[in-house]
Amino acid sequence: METRKNRQFVYIALFILIFLVYTLRIAHIQLGPVPYKKMAIHNALNKITLYPSRSNIFDRKGKLMVYSTQMYDLSIFPHQITSLDTGLLCSILEINFQQVRFLLDDATIRSNKRQKNNSYNKSAIFYSNLSNGQFALLRENIYRLKGFFIESRTDRQFSTISASHALGYLGETKEPNAEIDNYYQAGDLLGITGIERFYEKQIRGIKGVKTVWQDRTYAERGAVHDTQFNYPSVAGPDVTTSLDIDLQEYGRLLLNGKRGSIVAIEPKTGEVLVFINNPDYDQNTMIGKERSTTFKALLLDPQKPLYNRAVKGTYPPGSTFKTVMALIGIQEGVLNATTTHGCGGGYRLGSITVGCHAHGGPLDLRGSIRISCNSYYCQVFRDIVDNPKYGDIKLGYAALEKHLRSFGLGRQLGIDLLGESKGNIPSVGQLNRRHGERWKSSTIISLSIGQGEILLTPLQICNVAAILANRGWYYSPHLVKKIEGYSDTGWDRKYKIKQFTTINPLHFVTVIDGMSDVTKPGGTANGTGIADIEICAKTGTAQNPHGRDHSIFLAFAPKDNPKIAIAVVVENGGFGATWAAPIANLMIEKYIRPSLITSKPDMEERIKTSVIK
Amino acid sequence: MDIRIYNKTTSKIDSIVVFFYICLIFIGFISINSATSVVNQKLYSFSPIAIKQLIWIAGAFIIVLSIVFSNIVVIDYFAYGFYAIAIALNVAVLFLGKEVSGAKSWFGYGGIGIQPSEFAKIATALALAKFLGTYGIRFQGFKNIFICFMIFLLPMAIILIQNDTGSALVFMAFFLVLYREDLPGFILLAAVWFLVLSILRIMSEANGISSFYGYGILLGLASMVVLFFRKDKEIVKIIILVAVLSSLFYTVVGTVYQQILQPYQRDRIELILGLKEDNKGVGFNLQQSKIAIGAGEFWGRGYMQGSQTKMGFVPAQHTDFIFDTIGEEWGFVGVLIFLLIFFGMLIRVVILAERQSTIFGRVLGYSLASVLFVHLVINIGMTIGLIPVIGIPLPFVSFGGSSLWAFTLFLFIFLRVDQVRK
């Protein structure tokens, strides 16, 4: 009976063997190189993005311009979808079977990509921007759509539609937008143009995260309390712009039916008061569900409503440029208040004639501005560039160019918008290429009256008006005054630097006296002035090789202690005095006396109702 | 053996085994509680399933007390009777039982179910102990061996018909018992040989290798050994017999594998043999189980912190895969302590079995150790990917009344037999 007693040790040995094998195997799993713990955490945690509200944006008087609203997306956990009631989805979203398939595949790909990047968020947006009707239907039926859930984000609502080009619009990211940073997930909204784009990093706020436990079916199983995994979203800070909504809306009304821009700046701060282009677009069509269709339509519109003329459009400044030319002449010592030049209805120089309109007698400097005499400025221009003290016209021209650039011309002014044009102030090199090496003052004589290669944006023209108002200096124009909570970050450093022109402030006196005559009897814009407001202005009629002349006007008011500098460009409007001057003067009146109705109702009525084809 | 009435309590119930038993029950209970708890559940509150387990545990203690304090233990007298009842119940369940996850092995009364196959193990052990205690394994040569085999192959077959492969496989444990009782070693050797053959055949089938290679190798091996022993006619005869049987078996395995096994069963086997990599379907459970255990690392993630098990990534996290909770929450340290407790219990039971004065007691002890051992090997082996996923509980630890009560019954009947040994 006891013959097999030794076999008990076979048992014990077998136990020990299995114990060792299993222990080693478990040690290999638990202490080995495979990051199982990471995989487990990745399995069970789902990070839900908490979308912050974008900044509310206010005008300079604290009126709300843009605010955030809720927007709803239909999102999915692709792996959770086992069966799908395609018919239900089709009928709610009003799409067809193929589209459902496409959207599903697309969302799955995005979700997988996220998983590959080790993101804890396994969901993907299936259909964004649900309409109110869709949202209501889905909320009732969501239980029938396994794997689907409704996510909310914030969208925009505009309380004014008058500042579309300044504020800009939002768009959806398709890919994580590396251009800015890696903050975005596909489908997130971000600013595409305007202030929304320029201050995107501040305006978007900070996304929050809510981490939850999720089980194998991706169902939520409660919050993870560890603060390391949870942080609330932070709404974008309140942003105060320098714009004046009332003035924006008024300007938009005046520009109605005309192509062009109105830009106004507060001279002593560089704050942009008015920033209007026409045509523009209704920003409230660029939100929610309609965003992409509206965008496509606007992009194809031959009127180019998305085109930001004020900073991208470049125009020859025409006679408005004479103010600058006069200042440079004085600074260069070739011109003073008493300098007179005759005009025989035009300036003849060999084969070239620069025409001038009929006006009486030789003019002094003040009169030349009032009358806008071309001959006078041809002579001034020649005196500057042919100045014997330089000996060579190219040196003389270089001196002129240097002065011009100090006015912020031929370069970006640094406004807080992307895509600002530099305009053009031709360099010596550019003139060489254009006219050959042997050009003379007569070759480039049209520059004297703001024609030829000289091109300015409406913003630059306005900035010239601001420089005139300040008698020789400016701040870079900017649209944003204040970002709540960012006062110490130095975001506005470049808007606090006073930039000086090369012109002595004393030289401005006569030029400005001339400008103050422009809207008075005998001035080129006679009849457009506003009683009791001393407006200093200059008309411009820019020759346009593509069609009718552009009507241009720059002005500031009042003459002493100016509050507003303004530039108006009306494309194909003809004389500066016809359209641009009344618009600018009405705007000035509105700004300086906001509570009163206009003293020129007839002029206002004419401007509002006129259409220029 | 004579019919005897155990009425003496000269020595005490073995306290070492009882200690291990209580440890395992406790580990099981807290693991079940953790695996079924809700997120952020308070440390000292219990999930509904844990409370249910508490009721099962209370029932188990009643069983323990009634065994320990029963003055008359006539267990070997009624051994065959128990066996007959167990067989009858297991047959009855085929007709009257309800189906749970594909296996028709439960008697259900409302929300509570009883699995008769769990109790068949102890009944079989008693019957085997009784038979061997009476006749001994070699008493009448192969006839007795055949009867011994039939005693455990009969319930095994019935349970297979219930479609509860896991529970049926456990009856293989009785091979080990017979080994201690002088079962010729070559039978076990043959079993190992046939296992190797099976694995080879499955591997070649899965890889699409022609079976002729297998036959060729068998023939080659046999020829070489025959040449080596050509002087000894007896050995040559045996070798030829083995070769023929092996070839036959090799053919049968191939046929069964291809024609009888379901695709999912083939998948499971191939997955374990490393012939297939699959982290989505069948492999998902295994992969999740490994992630759970692996996530425990050295010290574990902490009690109630096991997200893999709690969040249901691991299937059957409170029943068959309860070991994952131990691994995930208590880490390598916890696993080591657990294994030491379990193997400690096994070795202690073998020691107790060896000190029995009767064959009945010894066979009962070895049956207990072997059944526990096979459960442990299969259950833990499957969670760590060494054995195909076969659903059987981890004794004393997994959630469930039938398993707990049956093993408690088994354990304490043996301890009581040990207590009153001469």
Interface residues (C-beta under 8 A of the other chain):
Chain A: M1 T3 R4 K5 R7 Q8 V10 Y11 I12 L14 F15 I16 I18 F19 V21 Y22 T23 R25 I26 A27 I29 Q30 L31 G32 V34 Y36 K37 M39 A40 I41 N43 A44 L45 W213 Q214 D215 R216 T217 R221 G222 A223 H225
Chain B: V38 V39 N40 G136 L176 Y179 R180 E181 D182 Q288 K290 I291 A292 I293 G294 A295 G296 E297 F298 R301 S307 Q308 K310 M311 G312 F313 G327 E328 G331 F332 V335 L336 L339 F343 L346 I347 V350 A353 E354 I359 Y366 A369 F373 L376 V377 I380 G381 I384 L386
